[in-house]
Amino acid sequence: MTGYIIRRILWFIPTLFAVSIVSFAIIQLPPGDYLTVLEAQMGAEGDYSPEVVERLRERFGFDQPFLVQYGKWMWAMLAHGDLGYSFEWRVPVSSLIGEYMALTVAVTAATLIATWIVALPIGIYSAVRPYSVFDYVATVFGFIGKATPNFLLALILMWLAFVYWGADVSGLFSPEYKNAPWTWDKIVDLFKHLWLPLIVLGTSGAASLIRQMRANVLDELQKPYVEAARAQGLPEWRVILRYPVRVALNPFLSTIGTTIPELFSGAVTTAIVLNLPMAGPMLLRALTSQDMYLAGSFIFLLSVFTLIGTLISDILLTIVDPRIQFDEA
Amino acid sequence: MRITSLFSPSGVGMAVGLSALLLSSTAWSQTYSEAPELAEMVAAGSLPPVEERLPLEPRVVTPYNEIGTYGGTWRRAFKGPSDDRGPQKLMEPRIVRFVQTAPGEFGIEPAWASSYEINETSTEFTFHIREGLKWSDGHPVTTEDVLFYFEDVVGDDNPWPWPSLLKQGDERAVVMAVNAYTFTVSFSQPSPLFVTRLAREYVWMAKPAHYLKQFHPAYASAEELAAAAAEFEVAGWEDLWGRRGKAESYWVNPDVPTLSAWTITTPPPADQVVFERNPYFYAVDTEGNQLPYIDAITHDLFQDTETLNLWVAQGRIDLQQRHMGVGNFPFFKENEAAGDYEVKIWSGLEVDTLWPNQTTSDVVMAELFQQADFRQAINIAIDRDTINEIVFAGLATPMQAGPPEGSAIYNEELIGKWSEYDPEAANALLDGMGLTERDGDGYRLRPDGKTLEIVITSALFASDIDMLELVSEFWSDIGIKTSLDVVERTLYLDRVNANEVMMGHWPMGRAAFFLIDPGAYAATLADNSWATAWGEYHLDRGKDFAVAPPEGHILHDVWAKLDAASTAASQEEAIALGEEVLAIHAAEPNWVGVVGAAPNLFIRSNRVGNFPEGFIRDDITRDIGIIPTEQLYIKE
């Protein structure tokens, strides 16, 4: 097992290398660069000066070929842990994305956990009592939840909160805490704002999770080993939790790796609508302004998280289901 | 409602008269008052008394309505680094600035200068710095800071290029210090627009030498520069300078001394950017209270305009026009009570305009666009009233593109030309040009037998697209097919600059004073690209598609007149030449103006005092910065 994990981690290196080249190339695909964006902005403000732009072009090394720019970025990252420089914000990328990434990971993790806490019991109950009133309610909720786009749900909830409570539900912090250092009050304030993103981000995930869980458990309930467990006189809740549910969990564990990037990308539109200080909006803005090192670093870090997620899901799988063996060859 | 005072000789007289007024007003109130928090600091000994902080002759600002009270925070929102001009326009550290004393009554006043004089030939400009003026750290401002700016900040081996404002052709103006508080700017040829352009362009005339020298290679050693770069986390000392330079920019560095009413205390990339009062700001109100009244300004970062709209409705915005779309007028009105604010309207001077590129690479279309009959036909085929009602809630004015009423130089004929809806006459004009053949769908055929189709390239958003769709319906009625190509702003500019656009779509703006930025009329502004290849010929930037307009084309005349205006001996002469340029364009407009002078919506919280109503807003006159923001106050 340890050997397997080490090997998997070693595989990260070529994978990340490939991802970084692809993401850097994608960022460079649109015509122009950060400076053409800046030119447009300056033109709109009436202070365009070709000389300023030319000086910056040299300064930022945009006149160099793609591979040279990529090589410099990679080398700085490997040699000094330097993710490069955000042209737009004029700060090192590393000092810019720390908090955004932390909040993104926190919100994503919270969403994942909340989804499971809500969805698994409902899915199991629906399977154990199929075609009951509760099952129908859960089914209706599931389909609606799955069918409603996140951003629309976010807009509707924001609107309702505004009309009925006059409450400000956007963002993750109240204005007075935005620049405040981390205190207990700020954490409380964060939790006051966290419910909306959790609902918005979690609803469609929870909905599909309920449907899958219900189907999986229903399948397992028909199997002879369930009959055998019952025959041994185990209490019904133990029978269900210990056997069919455990087997039914397999697909979820194996999809953690893919769920994480899904949540990240789903969070982009939601975070923009809800004005969340998360990685998504920052990444989008970096892409539109062609702030390439910032965008590249975000994509790179998101890829790292995805790889780690996949690894965790594989490890969990072996723990939950001993039938799964790693190929030691 | 015309900006006459800007160009009239009284512009100079006014400046002088004003400083006389300042002298007498300082005589009235020898003692000054200050914000309570500053008074506390003075009492505690951490700040010199207000009399020592203010210059001998502070700038006296007359509040629009009443003397304000100190305190409060002005809450606004911004969209990120690309939006930095929004916050900056509230407090530009200008030597002279535009003022608007009543709607449309514009003028230019000395700001951190106490006065200025212009010689008779408009070649020499003498500025007097307010004696005793201080940077926001308390250090005196003298001509040393001016010379530092021109010797070490702008120029060939310096962080900034030499400003075009101080150049005539390749020849630079000469800046000389007369004494510690007086300096002159001299040109070899007349420069009648210099002061007006100075009130608008990003040329600051002084930088805090005592602070910035430590980051400049002429004063600091290589090791010191390297240490500074490391401290600011940038690659080299060059990155400390420039528009968003880590040391130089007052929008990025809380430590750099400024002459603004507020200084930044929490810079980006914070989620909320905060500015706080500059205790050394050089202005007082008419009762001798040091300005600004407002303690702090916050800008909350937002991603999506819908979020901002909700903030407005929740009363989280105190005073802001930027990002407030006209299309949201009903929503803003509905929520006035809930958000405890009012929507205040200023008039704008932009005209939503289509730009048929007479030099487009599609030769057949270029030939059609070059014919006045064709341009007239596509102009009068548009029902501008309908567009105004449907897209702009009836708030804009249907018109041809040109400086709207209220602009300094204005031609009534131009903005009225070809703007009456007359589809029959349009059809007749096209028939008269011989475009009578039609294809199977009823669209006219071009002389080369292809369907007559105009491709409109636009980089704008929802309401503009509604406008374009209506235009394409109207054109379809006269047998012209239209297709829309909506692209990102950068790509738009790229395509225009490569002469790849058949018809562009961008407002004609900067009209308050078109001579300051006359690119639309000279075909040299990418946004207003009605003859890209000819404009490039004049710009002479070496584009391979650049070509001279035909002999006798109006552009030759326009360019000659604009060049003459920029070196005219007097402002009157420049204005007269500007009027001639508009008259040339009024004969046969070269574009398709649709609607313009749309209102600009200000969200003004009921707790904000001294905000004037009904003014004219324009980028030239610095948007909201036209009002002295330091005299706004929070009623609490």
Interface residues (C-beta under 8 A of the other chain):
Chain A: P30 P31 G32 T36 V37 E39 A40 Q41 G43 A44 E45 G46 D47 S49 E51 V52 R55 L56 R59 Y85 E88 W89 R90 V91 P92 S95 L96 L155 M158 F162 G166 D168 S170 F173 P175 K178 N179 A271 I272 V273 L274 N275 P277 P281 L284 R285 T288 S289 Q290
Chain B: R75 G80 P81 S82 R85 W160 P161 S164 R200 E201 Y202 E233 V234 A235 E238 D239 G242 R243 R244 G245 K246 V252 T266 P268 P269 A270 D271 Q272 V274 T298 D300 L301 F302 Q303 D304 E306 T307 L310 W311 A313 Q314 R316 A338 E488 R489 T490 L491 Y492 L493 D494 R510 D517 A526 D527 D619 I620
